[in-house]
């Protein structure tokens, strides 16, 4: 397969995407940057030697010099823009959340199939070497069944963060940190342990004067019978992300770096010296691949080249939105929510109050 030509839409988080695409020069070439702020787009184009600058998605979608549209735009735009790009015959990479409801992502799944193109939600945290080592130990059958998982997203967001007009509002950010901050940590849980059976959540607004929640505590039962807890706040003076997975044979613990918690170091403690030795022997066979955005994009190219499953599929994006829907449904009703959720659920068309 020749190099894929990338058009990046949005010059905020889009700059990190550009850096990752350009770190894979044998697979990708960033050929265009699109932003309604033309001055900002031209600045990025000059910095990263991107040949084309446009200010409308419609123009970008007409360009033969673009094979893949990478959407790095505010949350509420993702569904309509993804639909537009698929209709134009482009592959789509979309930042989180991939849509604003289960109804919308089900429509994107239908449109992806109809278009013959591929759409990939961005969940780059999966590909840190620490998390990948745990996945490797699980795939090798070393962990045994899961008992308890704890997932913490304790970050700090102040008034200046919410001064960006679309943030902190239901109609534009589509939710609080459940949707935009902790979504990666929660995706890792289901990536590793599979489907969720039941969710109970409490959510409130304590830290900033915003429409959405900013503090959440949730209890989950997984389909495998194990339990999990999720905690989220934007009011932690010491910012951390932390994962702890307790299995029959070992405990896996992440580092606490807010944005690289799935990268190394991770700590694996066996339930006996014999298991510790097996862990070391097994991990000696672990073959690291690129991490973060670069790791997801590298795997994206491999999937398109080999016509295999994407590293993150829309079906997996739906799992993420199903958990978001269940968390809000439980918090708003004060009752546990059983999964899976279908098109008869009251919040199928959206979780916004």
C-alpha positions, 0 to 999 in steps of 0.5 A: 500500500502506498502512503496514506494522505492525511487531512487533519481537521482542527488545530488544537489536539490536531497538532499532536496528531500531526506529530504522530502521523509525521513520525510514521513517514513510511506509512503516512503523509499529512497533506492538508490542515483544515481549520476555521482559524486560517491564521492558526492553520497556516502557522501549523502548516508552516511549522510542519511543512503541510502543503495545503491549508483550507478553512472548510471541511467541504473543501477538504472532502473534495481533495484528491490529495486526502485519503483519510480525514482526521477529525480533531474538532469539538465533541458536538461536531463529530457525528455530522462531520464523520457522516460527511467524510464517509459520504465523500469516500474518505476513511475517517479517524475521529477523536473522542467521543465518536458520537453523541449518542448510541443512536448516532454511533449505530448510524455511523456503523451503518454508514461505514458499512455502506460507504466501503470506507473505514472509521476509527475512533481514537483511543490511544491509551490502549497502546501504552507498553504497560497496558499492552504487557497486561494484555499480553499476560492475559492472552497468555493465560497467566492472570487467571480470572479477574476479581476487582479493578479500580480506575481513577481519573483525578485531574485538575481543571480550573475556570480558564479551561472552561473559558473555551466556549464549547466546554462544560456545556451539554450541547457542545461538549456533550457532557463533563469528564465522563465524556471527555477526560475519563473516557480513555481510562474507561475504554481500557477497562472494557478493552481488557476485561470485556463487557459490563453487566451493570452500572450504578453511579453518582454524579455531581458538580462541585469544582467549577460552575459548569452545566455538566458533572465534574465529580463521579463515583461508580460501581460496576459488575462485569460480565465475567463476574468481577467488580470494578470501581470508577472515580472521576474528579476535576478537583484533584490538586495532585493530578493522577490517573491510576489503574489497579487490576486484581486477578487470581494469579497476579495484581497489575498496577499502573504508574500514575502519570496523568497522560501516560498512565498506560505507558511504563512502568507498570508493576506486576506482582505474582501471588507466589514466587513461582508466578513471579518467575512465570511473569518475568519469563512471559514478559521476556517474549513481549514485543513492543510496538509504537505507543500512544497516537503513533501506536494506534496510527501504525496499527491503523495502516497495518489494518488497511494494508492487510484488510484486517480489523481496525485497532479500534472499531466503531463497535468498540466505540459503541461500548464506550458510549454505552458506558457513558449512557449507563453512567448518566442514566444511573446518576439521573435516576438513582438506580442501577442500569443493566447492560447492554442498551438497545434502541428501546432505552430512554437515553438511546437518542442522547444522555443529555438532560 
